[in-house]
Amino acid sequence: MNAFPRGNAIKLSRIASNLAEIRGCTRISIFIFKRQALWAIIEKSMSTKIFSIANQKGGVGKTTTAVNLACGLARRGIRTLLVDLDSQANATSALGIEKKVGGSLYNAFFGEASAEEKIIPTGTKHLDIIPSEADIAAIESELLQLRQENYLGCLKSVLDPIKDSGKYDAIIIDCPPSLGMLSMNSLVAANHLIITLQCEYLAMEGLSQILETVERIRESGNNPELSIGGILMTMFDVRTNLSRAIVDDISNTFPQLVFKAKIPRSIRLGEAPSYGKSIFEYDPNGAGALAYDALSKECIRRFALRS
């Protein structure tokens, strides 16, 4: 069963074809993995890798993934920093961290503080966080007003000292549910983009926009080596034809980009943040914890993360 009308299936094929033609490869996934294989050699000397968890659509498991992937990596000895770049500060509260005035990266964006000053420990070993709060929303408008040189590279400049310090093996950025200025800064700062994609038809609508945005960032020279690190299928319900059909269609279109781990639709995953806990603390033996542990192991292998 094909979950999409023919026009949308053709559109997905065209996306893959167009990006492949731009990069001189027959399939986007083949190109991406060849590119990543080359960079895996180079990245052996790079102690810290930055991941942007992004999707312009809300409610697709982006923050849930940022929090639980960060915790999953930390549990496996990967020194991890979670950066909450969303003014709603859901990643911050999901880890039981209190939102405090002046705790976000707002001042660091404008040279009034360093990102290192904003780092605080979490209750999980090997995991720190740069929290967020409401003031970070003002960054979008202020950067647009200033239009300073390299305004898309502000976050990269802010995070570079942390990356260069070698203190962390992975930095995970939780982006706002939009492709605004903060998310664009995140993509310029990142080595890899992880796209969370809900197993529902409407969630597919923005996939082409994300891929086109990545291509524009590469071609503009702001981050020519930005990799589409993978597509993570979320809210997967094995009992429904729709979920299975969407996974099949996306996997067939981008065969090597889709993570093997699939995040199930789970009440426990929705409940955990209200207790300020990761899924590993709240329901360690449940389907959600098992799925995020599988994703963590997959990321360690795929991106050659080393503790």
C-alpha positions in Angstrom: 0.0 0.0 0.0 1.3 3.4 -0.9 0.4 6.0 1.7 0.8 9.0 -0.6 -1.1 10.3 -3.6 0.9 9.8 -6.8 1.7 13.5 -7.0 3.4 13.5 -3.6 5.3 10.3 -4.4 6.6 11.9 -7.6 7.5 15.0 -5.7 9.6 13.0 -3.2 11.4 11.2 -6.1 12.0 14.6 -7.7 13.5 16.0 -4.5 16.0 13.1 -4.3 16.7 13.3 -8.1 17.3 17.1 -8.0 19.7 17.0 -5.0 21.5 14.0 -6.5 22.0 15.9 -9.8 23.4 18.9 -7.9 25.9 16.7 -6.3 26.6 14.6 -9.3 25.3 11.4 -7.8 22.6 9.0 -8.9 21.0 8.9 -5.5 21.1 11.4 -2.7 21.5 8.8 0.0 24.5 7.2 -1.9 26.1 10.7 -2.2 25.5 11.5 1.5 27.0 8.3 2.7 30.0 8.6 0.4 30.5 12.1 1.7 30.2 10.9 5.3 32.6 8.1 4.7 35.2 10.6 3.5 34.5 12.9 6.4 34.7 10.1 8.9 38.4 9.9 8.1 38.8 13.6 8.6 36.6 13.7 11.7 38.8 11.2 13.6 40.8 14.3 14.6 37.6 16.2 15.5 36.8 15.4 19.1 33.4 17.2 19.0 30.6 16.8 16.5 27.6 19.1 16.5 24.1 17.8 15.7 21.1 19.9 14.8 17.7 18.3 15.6 15.4 20.3 13.3 12.0 20.4 11.7 9.9 23.4 11.0 6.7 21.5 12.0 5.9 21.3 15.7 4.8 18.1 17.4 7.0 15.7 15.5 9.2 14.5 18.5 12.0 17.0 17.9 12.6 18.0 21.5 11.8 14.5 22.8 14.5 13.2 20.5 17.0 15.9 21.4 16.6 15.2 25.1 16.5 11.4 25.0 19.3 11.1 22.4 21.5 13.3 24.5 20.7 11.2 27.6 21.2 8.0 25.6 24.6 9.0 24.4 25.6 10.1 27.8 24.6 6.8 29.3 27.0 5.1 26.9 29.9 7.3 28.0 29.6 9.9 25.2 30.4 13.3 26.8 27.4 15.3 25.6 26.2 18.9 25.7 22.5 19.7 25.0 21.8 23.2 23.7 18.2 24.4 24.1 17.6 26.9 21.4 13.9 27.1 21.7 12.3 29.9 23.6 9.7 27.5 25.0 12.6 25.8 26.9 10.9 22.4 26.7 14.2 20.6 26.6 15.3 22.5 29.7 12.3 21.6 31.7 12.2 18.0 30.4 15.5 17.5 32.3 14.1 19.1 35.5 16.2 22.2 35.0 14.6 25.5 36.3 14.4 28.3 33.7 16.3 31.3 35.0 16.6 34.9 33.7 19.9 35.2 31.9 20.4 31.5 31.6 20.1 31.2 27.8 22.5 32.0 25.0 20.9 35.4 24.4 23.8 37.5 25.8 26.4 35.2 24.2 24.9 35.8 20.8 25.7 39.5 21.1 29.1 39.2 22.7 28.1 40.0 26.2 28.9 36.6 27.7 30.5 33.3 26.7 28.6 30.1 26.0 30.9 28.3 28.5 29.4 30.5 31.3 25.9 29.1 30.5 26.7 25.4 30.8 25.2 23.7 33.8 25.3 20.0 34.8 22.2 17.7 34.6 21.3 14.8 36.8 22.8 12.4 34.2 26.5 11.6 34.2 28.4 12.9 31.1 25.5 15.2 30.2 25.5 19.0 30.5 23.0 21.6 29.2 22.9 25.2 28.1 19.3 26.0 29.1 16.8 28.3 27.4 14.2 30.8 28.5 11.9 33.3 26.9 14.5 36.0 26.1 16.0 33.8 23.4 13.0 34.5 21.2 14.3 38.1 20.8 17.4 36.9 19.0 15.4 36.3 15.8 14.2 39.9 15.5 17.4 41.5 16.7 19.6 39.6 14.3 17.2 40.6 11.5 17.4 44.2 12.5 21.2 44.3 12.9 21.9 42.3 9.7 25.4 42.2 10.9 28.1 40.5 8.8 27.9 36.7 9.1 24.6 36.9 11.1 23.9 33.3 10.1 27.2 32.3 11.7 26.6 33.8 15.2 25.8 30.5 16.9 28.8 28.8 15.3 31.1 31.6 16.7 29.5 31.1 20.1 29.9 27.4 20.1 33.3 27.1 18.5 35.3 27.6 21.8 33.4 24.8 23.4 33.9 22.6 20.3 37.6 23.4 20.1 38.0 22.7 23.8 37.4 19.0 23.3 35.4 18.8 26.5 32.5 17.1 24.7 32.2 14.4 22.1 28.8 15.5 20.9 26.8 18.7 21.0 23.1 18.4 20.3 21.0 21.5 19.5 17.3 21.5 20.0 15.9 24.0 17.4 12.6 25.9 17.5 9.8 24.5 15.4 10.5 26.7 12.4 13.2 27.5 9.9 13.8 30.9 11.2 17.0 32.7 12.2 17.8 30.5 15.1 17.3 27.2 13.2 19.4 28.6 10.3 22.2 29.5 12.8 22.0 25.9 14.1 22.4 24.5 10.6 25.4 26.7 9.9 27.0 25.5 13.2 26.2 21.8 12.8 28.2 19.0 11.3 25.0 16.9 10.9 21.3 17.5 10.6 18.9 14.9 12.1 15.4 15.3 10.8 12.6 14.0 13.0 9.6 12.9 10.8 6.3 11.9 12.2 4.7 8.8 10.7 1.7 10.8 9.3 1.1 12.2 5.9 0.9 15.9 6.9 4.4 15.7 8.5 5.7 15.0 5.0 4.7 18.4 3.7 7.8 20.2 5.0 10.5 17.6 4.2 11.3 19.1 0.8 11.6 22.6 2.4 14.2 21.2 4.9 16.2 19.5 2.2 16.1 22.6 0.0 17.3 24.7 3.0 20.2 22.4 3.6 21.2 22.7 -0.1 21.0 26.5 0.1 23.2 26.6 3.1 25.8 24.4 1.4 25.8 26.4 -1.8 25.9 29.8 0.0 29.2 28.7 1.6 27.9 29.2 5.1 28.4 25.5 5.8 29.4 23.6 2.7 30.0 20.4 4.7 26.6 20.2 6.4 25.5 16.6 6.3 22.0 15.2 6.4 22.9 12.8 9.2 19.6 10.9 9.0 15.9 10.9 9.1 14.3 9.6 12.3 10.8 8.2 12.0 8.8 9.2 15.1 5.4 8.3 16.6 5.5 5.0 14.7 2.6 2.7 15.3 3.3 -0.8 13.9 -0.4 -1.6 14.1 -1.4 0.9 11.4 -1.1 0.5 7.7 -0.4 4.3 7.5 2.7 4.2 9.7 4.1 1.2 7.9 3.4 2.6 4.5 5.0 6.0 5.3 8.2 4.3 6.6 8.3 2.2 3.5 7.9 5.1 1.2 10.5 7.3 3.0 12.9 4.3 3.2 12.6 3.6 -0.5 13.2 7.2 -1.4 16.1 7.8 1.0 17.2 4.2 1.7 20.4 4.9 3.7 19.3 8.1 5.4 16.5 6.6 7.5 17.6 5.3 10.9 16.8 1.7 11.6 15.6 2.8 15.1 12.0 4.0 15.0 10.5 5.9 17.9 7.1 4.4 18.9 4.0 6.4 19.7 4.1 6.2 23.5 2.2 7.7 26.4 5.3 7.2 28.5 7.4 9.4 26.2 4.8 12.1 26.6 4.6 11.8 30.4 8.3 11.8 31.2 9.0 15.6 30.6 6.3 16.5 33.1 8.3 14.8 35.8 11.6 16.4 34.6 13.0 13.0 33.6 14.3 11.4 30.5 12.6 8.2 29.3 15.5 6.2 30.7 14.7 7.4 34.2 11.0 7.4 33.9 10.4 4.1 32.1 13.7 2.4 31.6 12.3 -0.9 30.3 9.6 0.5 28.1 9.5 0.7 24.3 10.5 4.3 24.2 13.7 3.8 26.2 14.6 0.8 24.1 14.1 2.8 20.9 16.1 5.7 22.0 18.9 3.4 23.3 18.9 1.8 19.8 19.1 5.2 18.2 22.0 6.2 20.5 24.0 3.1 19.5 23.2 3.7 15.9 24.4 7.3 16.1 27.6 6.2 17.9 28.4 3.8 15.0 27.2 6.1 12.1 29.1 9.2 13.3 32.1 7.4 14.8 31.4 9.0 18.2 34.1 8.1 20.7 34.1 8.7 24.5 
